[in-house]
């Protein structure tokens, strides 16, 4: 077993609606983590794409975990479809609460990308003290949920091809009911941004064509968090953390440094 593989564990839980939800834990060999970090992935993809970031966070002493949202990756459910987006949020509440019981009194953080960012935002509006900090990568705040294209996610051709070849990535169209529910919750987010009070890091690229950096700017402006940072990356696409070489590495490093600093504060 390599050092990267050590501590990896896969498991599952059953959602309120009876669906088996696939879980990944990167850090089972950490006995005393300095923080718990949950990663909420974007629409159509799955949590295993976050292994590079997760392993770097592990090296910083964090216990990192995630699951495939219902209908995504290896989780059960209609592909990229729920009747109400809040079904995703309920699973996040359950999973993070479950891990928190195992590691009480450890600072908690959530990283949300794209749709996963919207899920994280809803969770933090409903439960303001749910975590000690939130990192949002290209969050869906104001966007057209009918557009999902791997060709627009990243400037790395190898990463784009990996998405196209991955059978666990959803390549089909979206159902109208899913889109209607997503739009409803985006409108709700816009009306409730001021209820966000936790430490906040928002990251967005100017070349993103799937979610708009204007939404991130608006979120950073209206959130009531006393500790909030907005980072705009010139020319970066939707998957900031997958940009080639030092660009993506720099984004991941900033995330780790931001979380590490708030661990000390907590």
C-alpha positions as CSV (number, residue, x, y, z in Angstrom):
1,X,0.0,0.0,0.0
2,X,1.4,3.4,-1.0
3,X,1.4,6.4,1.3
4,X,-1.4,8.0,-0.8
5,X,-3.5,4.9,-0.4
6,X,-3.0,4.5,3.3
7,X,-6.1,5.7,5.2
8,X,-8.5,5.4,2.3
9,X,-11.9,4.0,3.1
10,X,-15.2,3.7,1.2
11,X,-18.5,3.3,2.9
12,X,-22.1,4.3,2.6
13,X,-25.2,5.5,4.4
14,X,-28.9,5.4,3.6
15,X,-30.6,8.7,2.8
16,X,-34.0,9.8,4.1
17,X,-35.5,8.6,0.8
18,X,-33.9,5.2,1.1
19,X,-31.1,5.7,-1.4
20,X,-27.6,4.2,-0.7
21,X,-25.1,7.1,-0.7
22,X,-21.5,6.3,-1.5
23,X,-18.9,7.8,0.8
24,X,-15.1,8.3,0.6
25,X,-12.8,8.9,3.6
26,X,-9.2,9.8,2.8
27,X,-7.8,9.9,6.4
28,X,-8.7,6.9,8.5
29,X,-5.2,6.8,9.7
30,X,-5.5,10.2,11.4
31,X,-6.2,9.7,15.1
32,X,-6.2,13.4,16.1
33,X,-7.1,15.6,13.2
34,X,-6.8,19.3,13.5
35,X,-10.0,19.8,11.4
36,X,-12.8,18.0,9.7
37,X,-13.2,19.0,6.0
38,X,-16.3,17.9,4.0
39,X,-16.2,18.3,0.2
40,X,-19.4,18.9,-1.7
41,X,-18.9,18.1,-5.4
42,X,-20.5,19.7,-8.4
43,X,-23.3,18.5,-10.7
44,X,-22.7,15.5,-12.9
45,X,-19.3,14.6,-11.4
46,X,-18.4,12.7,-8.2
47,X,-16.4,13.0,-5.1
48,X,-13.3,10.9,-6.2
49,X,-12.2,13.8,-8.4
50,X,-11.2,15.6,-5.2
51,X,-8.5,13.2,-4.2
52,X,-5.5,15.5,-4.9
53,X,-7.0,18.3,-2.8
54,X,-8.1,15.8,-0.1
55,X,-4.6,14.3,0.2
56,X,-3.0,17.7,0.5
57,X,-5.4,18.6,3.2
58,X,-4.6,15.3,4.9
59,X,-1.0,16.2,4.9
60,X,-2.0,19.4,6.7
61,X,-3.6,17.3,9.4
62,X,-7.2,17.5,8.3
63,X,-9.7,14.6,8.2
64,X,-11.2,14.9,4.7
65,X,-14.4,13.1,3.6
66,X,-17.1,13.4,1.0
67,X,-20.0,11.5,-0.6
68,X,-21.5,11.3,-4.1
69,X,-24.7,13.3,-4.0
70,X,-27.8,11.2,-4.6
71,X,-28.1,10.4,-8.3
72,X,-24.4,11.0,-8.9
73,X,-21.3,8.7,-9.2
74,X,-21.7,5.5,-7.2
75,X,-24.7,6.7,-5.2
76,X,-28.2,5.4,-5.9
77,X,-31.0,7.5,-7.4
78,X,-32.1,8.8,-10.8
79,X,-29.1,10.3,-12.6
80,X,-28.6,14.0,-11.6
81,X,-32.2,14.3,-10.6
82,X,-34.1,15.0,-7.4
83,X,-37.5,16.5,-7.0
84,X,-36.1,19.1,-4.5
85,X,-32.5,20.2,-4.3
86,X,-32.8,20.2,-0.5
87,X,-32.4,16.4,-0.7
88,X,-28.7,17.0,-1.3
89,X,-28.6,19.4,1.7
90,X,-30.2,16.8,4.0
91,X,-27.5,14.3,3.2
92,X,-24.8,16.8,3.9
93,X,-26.3,17.6,7.3
94,X,-26.5,13.9,8.1
95,X,-23.0,13.0,7.0
96,X,-21.2,15.9,8.6
97,X,-23.1,15.4,11.9
98,X,-22.2,11.7,11.8
99,X,-18.5,12.4,11.5
100,X,-18.7,15.2,14.1
101,X,-20.0,12.7,16.6
102,X,-16.9,10.6,16.1
103,X,-14.6,13.6,16.4
104,X,-16.3,16.0,18.9
105,X,-14.9,19.5,19.5
106,X,-12.8,19.5,16.3
107,X,-13.2,22.5,13.9
108,X,-15.4,21.8,10.9
109,X,-15.1,23.2,7.4
110,X,-17.0,22.6,4.1
111,X,-15.7,23.0,0.6
112,X,-18.3,23.4,-2.1
113,X,-17.8,23.5,-5.8
114,X,-20.4,24.7,-8.4
115,X,-23.7,23.0,-7.5
116,X,-21.9,21.7,-4.4
117,X,-21.3,25.3,-3.5
118,X,-25.0,26.1,-3.7
119,X,-25.7,23.1,-1.4
120,X,-23.1,24.3,1.1
121,X,-24.6,27.9,1.0
122,X,-28.1,26.6,1.7
123,X,-26.8,24.5,4.6
124,X,-24.9,27.4,6.1
125,X,-27.9,29.8,5.8
126,X,-30.2,27.2,7.5
127,X,-27.6,26.3,10.2
128,X,-25.3,29.3,10.6
129,X,-23.1,27.6,13.2
130,X,-22.9,24.3,11.3
131,X,-19.2,24.7,10.5
132,X,-16.3,27.0,11.4
133,X,-15.7,28.1,7.8
134,X,-16.8,27.6,4.2
135,X,-14.7,27.5,1.0
136,X,-16.6,28.1,-2.3
137,X,-15.0,27.2,-5.6
138,X,-17.0,28.6,-8.6
139,X,-20.3,28.4,-6.6
140,X,-23.6,28.3,-8.4
141,X,-25.3,31.4,-7.1
142,X,-26.8,32.9,-10.3
143,X,-26.5,30.6,-13.3
144,X,-28.4,28.6,-15.9
145,X,-28.6,25.1,-14.5
146,X,-29.4,23.7,-18.0
147,X,-25.7,24.0,-19.0
148,X,-23.3,21.2,-18.0
149,X,-20.3,20.7,-20.3
150,X,-17.0,19.1,-19.5
151,X,-15.5,21.0,-22.5
152,X,-15.9,24.2,-20.5
153,X,-14.7,23.1,-17.1
154,X,-10.9,23.4,-17.3
155,X,-8.1,24.5,-19.5
156,X,-6.4,21.2,-18.9
157,X,-7.1,19.0,-21.9
158,X,-6.2,15.8,-20.0
159,X,-8.7,16.6,-17.3
160,X,-11.4,17.4,-19.8
161,X,-10.7,14.0,-21.6
162,X,-10.8,12.3,-18.2
163,X,-14.3,13.6,-17.6
164,X,-15.4,12.6,-21.1
165,X,-14.1,9.1,-20.6
166,X,-15.4,8.5,-17.1
167,X,-18.6,6.4,-17.0
168,X,-19.4,7.7,-13.5
169,X,-19.7,11.3,-14.9
170,X,-23.2,12.1,-16.1
171,X,-23.1,13.1,-19.8
172,X,-26.9,13.4,-20.4
173,X,-29.4,16.2,-20.3
174,X,-31.1,17.6,-17.2
175,X,-34.8,17.1,-16.3
176,X,-37.0,20.2,-16.3
177,X,-38.1,19.5,-12.7
178,X,-34.5,19.4,-11.5
179,X,-33.8,22.7,-13.2
180,X,-37.0,24.3,-11.7
181,X,-36.0,23.2,-8.2
182,X,-32.5,24.4,-8.7
183,X,-33.6,27.9,-9.9
184,X,-36.0,28.1,-6.9
185,X,-33.2,27.5,-4.5
186,X,-30.8,29.9,-6.3
187,X,-33.5,32.6,-5.9
188,X,-33.8,31.7,-2.2
189,X,-30.0,32.0,-1.9
190,X,-30.0,35.5,-3.4
191,X,-32.7,36.6,-1.0
192,X,-30.9,35.2,2.1
193,X,-27.2,35.9,1.4
194,X,-27.0,38.2,4.4
195,X,-27.7,35.3,6.7
196,X,-24.3,33.8,6.0
197,X,-22.1,34.6,9.0
198,X,-19.3,32.0,9.1
199,X,-15.8,32.7,7.8
200,X,-15.9,32.6,4.1
201,X,-13.5,32.1,1.1
202,X,-15.0,32.6,-2.3
203,X,-13.0,31.7,-5.4
204,X,-14.0,32.2,-9.1
205,X,-12.4,32.4,-12.5
206,X,-13.1,35.2,-15.0
207,X,-13.3,32.7,-17.9
208,X,-16.0,30.5,-16.2
209,X,-18.9,29.9,-18.5
210,X,-20.9,27.5,-16.3
211,X,-21.3,29.8,-13.2
212,X,-20.8,33.5,-13.1
213,X,-18.2,35.3,-11.1
214,X,-20.7,38.1,-10.6
215,X,-22.7,35.7,-8.4
216,X,-19.6,35.2,-6.2
217,X,-19.0,38.9,-6.0
218,X,-22.6,39.5,-4.9
219,X,-22.3,36.7,-2.3
220,X,-19.1,38.1,-0.9
221,X,-20.6,41.6,-0.8
222,X,-23.9,40.7,1.0
223,X,-22.8,37.9,3.4
224,X,-22.6,39.2,6.9
225,X,-19.4,37.2,7.7
226,X,-16.9,39.3,9.5
227,X,-14.1,37.1,8.0
228,X,-14.7,36.9,4.2
229,X,-12.3,36.8,1.3
230,X,-13.1,37.0,-2.5
231,X,-10.5,35.7,-4.9
232,X,-11.0,36.3,-8.7
233,X,-8.6,34.5,-11.0
234,X,-8.0,36.1,-14.4
235,X,-8.5,33.6,-17.3
236,X,-9.3,30.6,-15.1
237,X,-12.2,28.3,-16.0
238,X,-14.8,26.6,-13.9
239,X,-12.5,23.9,-12.2
240,X,-10.0,26.3,-10.6
241,X,-8.4,23.5,-8.6
242,X,-7.8,21.5,-11.8
243,X,-6.1,24.2,-13.8
244,X,-2.7,23.0,-15.2
245,X,0.5,23.0,-13.2
246,X,1.1,25.9,-10.8
247,X,-2.3,27.5,-11.5
248,X,-4.3,24.7,-10.0
249,X,-1.6,23.9,-7.4
250,X,-1.8,27.5,-6.3
251,X,-5.5,27.4,-5.8
252,X,-5.3,24.2,-3.7
253,X,-2.5,25.8,-1.7
254,X,-4.6,28.8,-0.9
255,X,-7.5,26.7,0.2
256,X,-5.2,24.7,2.6
257,X,-3.6,27.8,4.0
258,X,-7.0,29.5,4.6
259,X,-8.4,26.5,6.4
260,X,-5.1,26.0,8.4
261,X,-5.2,29.6,9.6
262,X,-8.8,29.2,10.8
263,X,-8.0,26.0,12.6
264,X,-5.6,28.0,14.7
265,X,-8.3,30.6,15.4
266,X,-10.8,28.0,16.3
